[in-house]
Amino acid sequence: MPDQHTPHMPTWQRWWRHLWLDAADVRRQLPAAALQRLEAHVQRSETRHRGELRLCVEGGLGWNGLWTGINTHDRAVELFSQLRVWDTEHNNGVLIYLCLAERRIEILADRGISSQVDPAVWQAMVQSLSRHFKLGDYEAGLVDAIDQVGQCMKQLYPVCGRHPDNPNELPNAVVIL
């Protein structure tokens, strides 16, 4: 089944982009220093709320993903599970997924958050971030995503008291695929 998110892109062009871009391309767009800054930004954000953030950036879906017809949303759902974003005490994990081949971002929230946030809020965040990505400014777009998701989490899962119980349940490092 063709990717529902890219009806304007011919199949051969989509395949070419996904097979051409890989983790090395991600690292060219987000060098080590940028990845360190993003990791530190996630860590700072998580001190302001009790939610958990994961960032994942993938060059392309590869042969297997293309052959099975997976789209970026389905891939994000798959990674949400693989990275155990759902496995937090308060069901308050959020995955921010970027696919470079399609310049698409997916924001997936666990049931503890998604049940309290209108889907239009997530869609507005995605559209806001798309502007950064169209300009190729991936780091700024991801920082913006962290900030926007962090504000939402701060409202839903505020840190309480002077010495809150706020364990870091998920790694803060950016996952590169």
The 8 nearest C-alpha neighbors of each residue, nearest first, counted from 0:
[[1, 68, 2, 69, 67, 3, 70, 66],
 [2, 0, 68, 3, 10, 70, 69, 6],
 [1, 3, 70, 4, 5, 0, 68, 69],
 [2, 4, 5, 6, 1, 70, 0, 71],
 [3, 5, 2, 6, 70, 71, 72, 103],
 [4, 6, 7, 8, 3, 2, 101, 1],
 [5, 7, 8, 3, 4, 2, 9, 1],
 [8, 6, 5, 9, 4, 10, 3, 13],
 [7, 9, 6, 5, 13, 10, 12, 11],
 [10, 8, 12, 11, 13, 7, 6, 5],
 [9, 11, 13, 12, 14, 8, 1, 15],
 [10, 12, 14, 13, 9, 15, 8, 16],
 [13, 11, 15, 9, 14, 10, 16, 8],
 [14, 12, 10, 16, 15, 11, 8, 17],
 [15, 13, 11, 17, 12, 16, 18, 10],
 [14, 16, 12, 18, 13, 17, 19, 11],
 [17, 15, 19, 13, 100, 14, 18, 20],
 [18, 16, 59, 14, 100, 19, 15, 60],
 [17, 19, 15, 61, 16, 20, 14, 59],
 [18, 20, 16, 17, 15, 21, 59, 100],
 [21, 19, 58, 59, 17, 18, 24, 16],
 [20, 22, 58, 24, 23, 59, 19, 25],
 [21, 23, 25, 176, 24, 58, 175, 26],
 [24, 22, 26, 25, 21, 27, 20, 58],
 [25, 23, 27, 26, 22, 21, 20, 28],
 [24, 26, 22, 28, 23, 27, 58, 29],
 [25, 27, 29, 30, 23, 24, 28, 22],
 [28, 26, 24, 25, 29, 30, 23, 22],
 [27, 29, 25, 26, 30, 24, 137, 135],
 [28, 30, 26, 33, 27, 25, 34, 31],
 [31, 29, 26, 33, 32, 27, 28, 34],
 [30, 32, 34, 33, 35, 29, 26, 36],
 [31, 33, 35, 34, 30, 36, 29, 37],
 [34, 32, 36, 30, 35, 29, 31, 37],
 [33, 35, 31, 37, 36, 32, 38, 29],
 [34, 36, 38, 32, 33, 37, 39, 31],
 [37, 35, 33, 39, 34, 38, 40, 32],
 [38, 36, 40, 34, 39, 35, 33, 41],
 [37, 39, 172, 35, 41, 40, 171, 36],
 [40, 38, 42, 36, 37, 41, 43, 35],
 [41, 39, 37, 43, 42, 38, 44, 36],
 [42, 40, 44, 38, 39, 43, 171, 45],
 [41, 43, 39, 45, 40, 44, 171, 38],
 [44, 42, 40, 46, 45, 41, 39, 47],
 [43, 45, 41, 46, 42, 47, 149, 40],
 [44, 46, 42, 47, 48, 43, 41, 50],
 [45, 47, 43, 44, 48, 42, 49, 165],
 [48, 46, 45, 44, 158, 153, 157, 43],
 [49, 47, 157, 153, 158, 45, 156, 50],
 [48, 50, 156, 165, 158, 157, 45, 51],
 [51, 49, 91, 48, 152, 92, 156, 45],
 [50, 52, 92, 93, 91, 169, 45, 49],
 [53, 51, 93, 92, 94, 54, 41, 50],
 [54, 52, 94, 95, 93, 171, 55, 51],
 [53, 55, 95, 173, 94, 96, 174, 52],
 [54, 56, 174, 96, 173, 175, 95, 97],
 [57, 55, 97, 175, 96, 98, 174, 176],
 [56, 58, 176, 98, 59, 175, 99, 97],
 [57, 59, 21, 20, 99, 22, 25, 100],
 [60, 58, 17, 100, 20, 61, 21, 57],
 [59, 61, 64, 17, 65, 62, 58, 18],
 [62, 60, 18, 64, 59, 63, 17, 65],
 [63, 61, 65, 64, 66, 60, 18, 17],
 [62, 64, 66, 65, 61, 67, 60, 68],
 [65, 63, 60, 67, 69, 66, 61, 62],
 [64, 66, 68, 62, 67, 63, 69, 61],
 [65, 67, 63, 68, 64, 62, 69, 61],
 [66, 68, 64, 65, 69, 63, 0, 62],
 [69, 67, 65, 0, 66, 1, 64, 70],
 [68, 70, 64, 67, 73, 65, 74, 2],
 [69, 71, 2, 73, 72, 74, 68, 3],
 [72, 70, 74, 73, 75, 69, 98, 103],
 [73, 71, 75, 74, 70, 76, 105, 69],
 [72, 74, 76, 75, 70, 71, 69, 77],
 [73, 75, 71, 77, 72, 76, 70, 78],
 [76, 74, 78, 72, 77, 73, 79, 71],
 [77, 75, 79, 73, 74, 78, 72, 80],
 [76, 78, 74, 75, 80, 79, 73, 81],
 [79, 77, 81, 75, 80, 76, 82, 74],
 [80, 78, 76, 84, 77, 82, 81, 75],
 [79, 81, 83, 78, 77, 82, 84, 76],
 [82, 80, 78, 83, 79, 77, 84, 76],
 [81, 83, 79, 80, 84, 78, 53, 85],
 [84, 82, 80, 86, 85, 81, 79, 78],
 [83, 85, 92, 79, 86, 82, 80, 93],
 [86, 84, 83, 109, 87, 92, 90, 80],
 [85, 87, 83, 84, 90, 88, 92, 168],
 [88, 86, 90, 89, 85, 91, 168, 92],
 [87, 89, 90, 86, 91, 168, 85, 92],
 [88, 90, 91, 87, 111, 50, 92, 49],
 [91, 89, 111, 87, 109, 88, 92, 110],
 [90, 92, 50, 111, 89, 112, 109, 51],
 [93, 91, 51, 84, 109, 52, 50, 90],
 [94, 92, 108, 52, 107, 51, 109, 53],
 [95, 93, 53, 107, 106, 54, 52, 96],
 [94, 96, 106, 54, 105, 53, 55, 93],
 [97, 95, 55, 105, 104, 56, 54, 94],
 [96, 98, 104, 56, 103, 99, 57, 55],
 [97, 99, 57, 103, 102, 100, 101, 58],
 [100, 98, 102, 58, 101, 57, 97, 59],
 [101, 99, 59, 17, 16, 98, 102, 58],
 [100, 102, 103, 99, 98, 5, 16, 17],
 [103, 101, 99, 98, 100, 132, 104, 97],
 [104, 102, 101, 98, 97, 105, 99, 129],
 [103, 105, 97, 96, 125, 98, 106, 102],
 [104, 106, 96, 95, 107, 72, 97, 75],
 [107, 105, 95, 94, 96, 108, 104, 121],
 [108, 106, 94, 93, 105, 95, 109, 76],
 [109, 107, 93, 113, 112, 92, 94, 110],
 [108, 110, 92, 90, 91, 111, 85, 112],
 [109, 111, 113, 112, 114, 90, 108, 91],
 [112, 110, 90, 91, 109, 114, 113, 89],
 [111, 113, 115, 110, 114, 91, 109, 108],
 [112, 114, 110, 116, 115, 108, 109, 111],
 [113, 115, 112, 110, 116, 111, 117, 109],
 [116, 114, 113, 112, 117, 111, 155, 110],
 [117, 115, 113, 114, 118, 112, 120, 121],
 [116, 118, 119, 120, 115, 121, 113, 114],
 [119, 117, 121, 120, 116, 122, 113, 123],
 [118, 120, 122, 117, 121, 123, 116, 124],
 [121, 119, 123, 118, 122, 117, 124, 116],
 [122, 120, 124, 118, 123, 119, 125, 106],
 [121, 123, 119, 125, 124, 120, 126, 118],
 [124, 122, 126, 120, 125, 121, 119, 127],
 [125, 123, 121, 127, 122, 126, 128, 120],
 [126, 124, 122, 128, 127, 123, 129, 104],
 [125, 127, 129, 123, 128, 124, 122, 130],
 [128, 126, 124, 125, 129, 130, 123, 131],
 [129, 127, 125, 130, 140, 126, 131, 124],
 [128, 130, 132, 126, 131, 127, 133, 125],
 [129, 131, 133, 128, 132, 127, 134, 126],
 [132, 130, 140, 136, 134, 129, 128, 133],
 [131, 133, 135, 129, 134, 130, 137, 136],
 [134, 132, 130, 135, 131, 129, 102, 136],
 [133, 135, 132, 131, 136, 130, 137, 129],
 [134, 136, 132, 133, 137, 131, 28, 138],
 [137, 135, 131, 134, 132, 139, 138, 140],
 [136, 138, 140, 132, 139, 135, 141, 131],
 [137, 139, 141, 140, 136, 142, 33, 29],
 [140, 138, 142, 141, 137, 136, 143, 131],
 [141, 139, 137, 131, 143, 128, 138, 142],
 [140, 142, 144, 138, 143, 139, 137, 145],
 [143, 141, 139, 145, 144, 140, 138, 146],
 [142, 144, 140, 146, 141, 145, 139, 147],
 [145, 143, 141, 147, 142, 146, 148, 140],
 [146, 144, 142, 148, 143, 147, 149, 141],
 [145, 147, 149, 143, 144, 148, 150, 142],
 [148, 146, 144, 150, 149, 145, 143, 151],
 [147, 149, 151, 145, 150, 146, 144, 152],
 [148, 150, 146, 152, 147, 151, 145, 44],
 [151, 149, 153, 147, 152, 148, 146, 154],
 [150, 152, 148, 154, 149, 153, 155, 147],
 [153, 151, 155, 149, 154, 156, 150, 50],
 [152, 154, 48, 157, 150, 156, 151, 155],
 [153, 155, 152, 151, 156, 157, 150, 48],
 [154, 156, 152, 153, 157, 151, 112, 115],
 [155, 157, 49, 153, 152, 48, 154, 50],
 [158, 156, 48, 153, 154, 159, 155, 49],
 [157, 159, 48, 49, 47, 163, 156, 160],
 [158, 160, 163, 157, 161, 162, 164, 48],
 [159, 161, 163, 162, 158, 164, 157, 165],
 [162, 160, 163, 159, 158, 164, 165, 46],
 [163, 161, 160, 164, 159, 165, 158, 46],
 [164, 162, 160, 159, 165, 161, 158, 166],
 [163, 165, 166, 162, 158, 159, 49, 160],
 [164, 166, 163, 49, 167, 158, 46, 48],
 [167, 165, 168, 164, 49, 163, 169, 45],
 [166, 168, 169, 165, 51, 170, 45, 171],
 [167, 169, 166, 87, 170, 51, 88, 86],
 [170, 168, 167, 171, 51, 53, 84, 52],
 [171, 169, 172, 168, 53, 167, 173, 52],
 [170, 172, 38, 41, 42, 169, 53, 173],
 [173, 171, 38, 170, 174, 54, 34, 53],
 [174, 172, 54, 55, 175, 38, 34, 171],
 [173, 175, 55, 54, 56, 172, 176, 53],
 [176, 174, 56, 57, 55, 22, 173, 25],
 [175, 57, 22, 56, 58, 174, 21, 55]]
